[in-house]
Amino acid sequence: MLNKPIRITLGSIGVFIGIVFAILPGSILFLVAGLFLLSFDFPLARQWLRKSQKMMSWGARKLDKAIYSRR
């Protein structure tokens, strides 16, 4: 496992990239990966990770429902 300073640095960079490039389709992966790394050391990051996972699941269900209803 990565040691704490490297984990915090990589997590912070991932969150920063995810926020800066929020308009690009793949940037959410950077945000989730950064929150994942930060969640080992910060409980607040763990809460945001859970929240983002719930929102991603909700969005996927909504998109699936919309696509299925078009048939």
C-alpha distances in whole Angstrom, upper triangle without the diagonal:
4,6,9,12,10,9,13,14,13,14,17,18,17,20,22,22,23,26,27,28,28,32,30,29,25,24,23,20,19,20,18,15,15,16,13,11,13,14,11,13,16,19,21,18,18,22,22,19,22,25,24,23,26,28,27,28,31,32,31,34,36,36,36,39,41,40,42,45,46,47
4,6,8,6,6,10,11,10,11,14,15,15,17,19,20,21,23,25,26,27,30,28,28,24,23,22,19,18,18,17,14,13,15,13,9,12,13,11,12,15,18,20,17,17,21,21,19,22,24,23,23,27,28,27,28,31,32,31,34,36,36,37,40,41,41,42,45,46,47
4,6,6,6,9,10,11,12,14,16,16,18,20,21,22,24,26,27,28,31,30,30,27,25,24,22,20,20,19,16,15,16,14,11,12,14,11,11,14,17,19,17,18,22,22,20,23,26,25,25,28,30,29,31,33,34,34,36,39,38,39,42,44,44,45,48,49,50
4,6,5,6,9,10,10,12,14,15,16,18,20,21,22,24,26,26,30,29,29,26,24,23,21,19,19,18,15,13,14,13,10,9,11,9,8,11,14,16,15,16,19,19,18,21,23,23,24,27,28,28,29,32,33,33,35,37,37,39,41,43,43,45,47,48,50
4,5,5,6,9,10,11,12,14,15,16,18,20,21,22,24,25,29,28,29,26,23,23,21,18,18,19,16,13,15,15,11,10,13,12,10,13,16,17,16,17,21,20,20,23,25,24,25,28,29,28,31,33,33,34,37,38,38,40,42,43,44,46,48,49,51
4,5,5,6,8,10,11,12,14,15,16,18,20,21,22,24,27,26,27,23,21,21,19,16,17,17,14,12,14,13,10,10,13,12,12,14,18,19,16,18,21,20,19,22,24,23,24,27,28,27,29,32,32,32,35,37,36,38,41,41,41,43,46,47,48
4,6,5,6,8,10,10,12,14,15,16,18,20,21,22,25,24,25,21,19,19,16,14,14,14,11,9,10,10,6,7,10,9,9,11,15,16,13,14,18,17,15,19,21,20,20,24,25,24,26,29,29,29,32,34,33,35,37,38,39,40,43,44,45
4,6,5,6,9,10,10,12,14,15,16,18,20,21,24,24,24,22,19,18,17,14,13,14,12,9,10,10,7,6,9,9,8,9,13,13,11,13,16,15,15,18,20,19,20,23,24,24,26,28,28,29,32,33,33,35,38,38,39,41,43,44,46
4,5,5,6,9,10,11,12,14,15,16,18,20,23,22,23,21,18,18,17,13,13,15,12,9,11,12,9,9,13,13,12,13,16,16,14,16,19,18,17,21,22,20,22,25,25,25,27,30,29,30,33,34,34,36,38,39,39,41,44,44,46
4,5,5,6,9,10,10,12,14,15,16,18,21,20,21,17,15,15,13,10,11,12,9,7,10,10,7,8,12,12,13,14,17,17,14,16,19,17,15,19,20,19,20,23,23,22,25,27,27,27,30,32,31,33,36,36,36,38,41,41,43
4,5,5,6,9,10,10,12,14,15,16,20,19,19,17,14,13,12,9,8,9,7,4,6,7,5,5,9,10,10,11,14,13,10,12,15,13,12,16,17,15,16,20,20,19,22,24,24,25,28,29,29,30,33,34,34,36,38,39,41
4,5,5,6,9,10,11,12,14,15,19,19,20,17,14,14,13,10,9,11,10,6,8,10,8,7,11,13,12,12,15,13,11,14,16,13,13,17,18,16,18,21,21,20,24,25,25,26,29,30,30,32,34,35,35,38,40,40,42
4,6,5,6,8,10,10,12,14,17,16,18,15,12,13,12,9,9,11,10,7,10,12,10,10,14,15,15,15,18,17,14,16,19,16,15,19,20,17,19,22,22,21,24,26,25,26,29,30,29,31,34,34,34,37,39,39,42
4,5,5,6,9,10,11,12,15,14,15,12,9,10,9,5,6,8,6,4,8,10,9,10,13,14,15,15,17,16,12,15,17,14,13,16,17,14,16,19,19,17,21,23,22,22,26,27,26,28,31,31,31,33,36,36,38
4,6,5,6,9,10,10,14,14,15,13,9,9,9,6,4,7,8,5,6,10,10,9,12,14,15,14,15,13,10,13,14,11,11,15,14,12,14,17,16,16,19,21,20,21,24,25,25,27,29,30,30,33,35,35,37
4,5,5,6,8,10,13,14,15,14,10,11,12,8,7,11,11,8,10,13,13,12,15,17,17,16,18,16,13,16,17,14,14,18,17,15,18,21,19,19,22,24,22,24,27,27,27,29,32,31,32,35,36,37,39
4,5,5,6,8,11,11,12,11,7,9,10,6,7,11,10,9,12,14,14,14,17,19,20,19,21,19,16,18,19,16,16,19,19,16,18,21,19,18,22,23,21,22,26,26,25,28,30,30,30,33,35,35,37
4,6,5,6,9,9,10,9,5,6,7,5,4,8,9,8,10,13,13,14,16,19,19,18,19,17,14,16,17,13,13,16,15,12,14,17,15,14,18,19,18,19,22,22,22,24,27,26,27,29,31,31,34
4,6,5,9,10,12,11,8,8,11,9,7,11,12,11,11,15,16,15,17,20,20,18,20,17,14,17,17,13,14,17,15,13,16,18,16,15,19,20,18,20,23,23,22,25,27,27,28,31,32,32,35
4,6,8,9,12,12,9,10,13,10,10,14,15,13,15,18,18,18,20,23,23,21,23,20,18,21,21,17,18,21,19,16,19,21,19,18,22,23,21,23,26,25,24,27,30,29,29,32,34,34,36
4,5,6,9,9,6,9,11,9,10,13,14,14,15,18,19,19,21,24,25,23,25,22,19,22,22,18,18,21,19,16,18,21,18,17,21,22,19,20,24,23,22,25,27,26,26,30,31,31,33
4,6,8,9,6,7,10,10,9,12,14,14,15,17,19,19,20,24,24,23,23,21,18,20,20,16,16,18,17,13,16,18,15,14,18,18,16,17,21,20,19,22,24,23,24,27,28,28,31
4,7,9,8,9,12,13,12,15,17,17,18,21,22,23,24,27,28,26,27,24,22,24,23,19,19,21,19,16,18,20,17,15,19,19,16,18,21,20,18,21,23,22,22,26,27,26,29
4,6,6,8,11,11,12,14,16,16,18,20,21,22,24,27,28,27,28,25,22,24,24,20,19,22,20,17,18,20,17,15,19,19,16,17,21,20,18,21,23,22,22,25,27,26,28
4,6,7,9,11,12,13,15,16,18,19,21,22,23,26,28,27,27,25,22,23,23,20,18,20,19,15,16,18,15,13,16,17,14,14,18,17,15,17,20,19,18,22,24,23,25
4,6,6,8,10,11,12,13,15,16,18,20,21,23,25,25,25,24,20,21,22,18,17,19,18,15,15,18,16,13,16,18,15,15,18,19,17,19,22,21,21,24,26,25,27
4,5,5,7,9,10,11,13,14,16,17,18,21,23,22,23,21,17,19,20,16,15,17,17,13,14,17,15,13,16,18,16,16,20,20,18,21,24,23,23,26,28,28,30
4,5,5,6,8,10,11,12,14,15,16,19,21,20,20,18,15,16,16,13,11,14,13,9,11,13,11,9,13,15,13,13,17,17,16,19,21,21,21,24,26,27,29
4,5,5,6,8,10,10,12,14,15,17,20,19,20,19,15,16,17,14,12,14,14,11,11,14,13,11,14,16,15,14,18,19,18,20,23,23,23,25,28,28,30
4,6,5,6,9,10,11,12,14,16,18,18,19,18,14,15,17,14,12,15,15,12,13,17,16,14,17,19,18,18,21,22,21,23,26,26,26,29,31,31,33
4,5,5,6,8,10,11,12,15,16,15,16,14,11,12,14,10,9,12,12,9,11,14,13,12,15,17,16,17,20,21,21,23,25,26,26,28,31,31,33
4,5,5,6,9,10,10,13,15,14,15,14,10,10,12,9,7,10,10,7,8,12,12,10,13,15,15,15,18,20,20,21,24,25,25,27,29,30,32
4,5,5,6,9,10,12,14,14,15,15,11,12,14,12,9,12,14,11,11,15,15,14,16,19,18,18,21,23,23,24,27,28,28,30,32,33,35
4,5,5,6,9,11,12,12,14,13,9,11,13,11,9,13,14,12,13,16,16,15,18,21,20,21,24,25,25,27,29,30,30,32,35,36,37
4,5,5,6,9,10,9,10,9,6,7,9,7,6,9,11,9,11,14,14,14,16,19,19,20,22,24,24,26,28,29,30,32,34,35,37
4,5,5,7,10,10,11,11,8,7,10,9,7,10,12,11,11,14,15,15,16,19,20,20,22,24,25,26,28,30,30,32,34,35,37
4,6,6,8,9,11,12,9,9,13,12,10,13,15,14,14,18,19,18,20,23,23,23,26,28,28,29,32,33,33,35,37,39,40
4,5,6,6,9,9,6,8,11,10,9,12,14,14,15,18,19,19,21,23,24,24,27,28,29,30,33,34,35,36,39,40,42
4,5,5,6,7,5,4,8,9,7,10,12,13,13,16,17,18,19,21,22,23,25,27,28,29,31,33,34,35,37,39,41
4,6,8,10,8,8,11,12,11,13,16,16,16,19,21,21,22,25,26,26,28,30,31,32,34,36,37,38,40,42,43
4,7,9,8,9,12,13,13,15,17,18,18,21,23,23,25,27,28,29,31,32,33,35,37,38,39,41,43,44,46
4,5,5,7,9,10,11,13,15,16,17,19,20,21,23,25,26,27,29,31,32,33,35,36,38,39,41,43,45
4,5,5,6,9,10,11,13,14,15,17,19,20,21,23,24,26,27,29,30,32,33,35,36,38,39,41,43
4,5,5,6,9,10,11,12,14,16,17,18,20,21,23,24,26,27,28,30,32,33,35,36,38,39,42
4,5,5,6,9,10,10,12,14,15,16,18,20,21,22,24,25,26,28,30,31,32,34,36,37,40
4,5,5,6,9,10,11,12,14,15,17,18,20,21,23,24,26,27,29,30,31,33,35,37,38
4,5,5,6,9,10,11,12,14,15,17,18,20,21,23,24,26,27,29,30,32,33,35,37
4,5,5,6,8,10,10,12,14,15,16,18,20,21,22,24,25,27,28,30,31,33,35
4,5,5,6,9,10,10,12,14,15,16,18,20,21,22,24,26,27,28,30,32,34
4,6,5,6,9,10,11,12,14,15,17,18,20,21,23,24,26,27,29,31,33
4,5,5,6,9,10,11,12,14,15,16,18,20,21,23,24,26,27,29,31
4,5,5,6,9,10,10,12,14,15,16,18,20,21,22,24,26,27,29
4,5,5,6,9,10,11,12,14,15,16,18,20,21,22,24,26,28
4,5,5,6,9,10,11,12,14,15,16,18,20,21,22,25,27
4,5,5,6,9,10,10,12,14,15,16,18,20,21,23,25
4,5,5,6,9,10,10,12,14,15,16,18,20,21,23
4,5,5,6,9,10,10,12,14,15,16,18,20,22
4,5,5,6,9,10,11,12,14,15,17,19,21
4,5,5,6,9,10,10,12,14,15,17,19
4,5,5,6,9,10,10,12,14,16,17
4,5,5,6,9,10,10,12,14,16
4,5,5,6,9,10,11,13,15
4,5,5,6,8,10,11,13
4,5,5,6,8,10,12
4,6,5,6,9,11
4,5,5,7,9
4,6,5,7
4,5,6
4,6
4
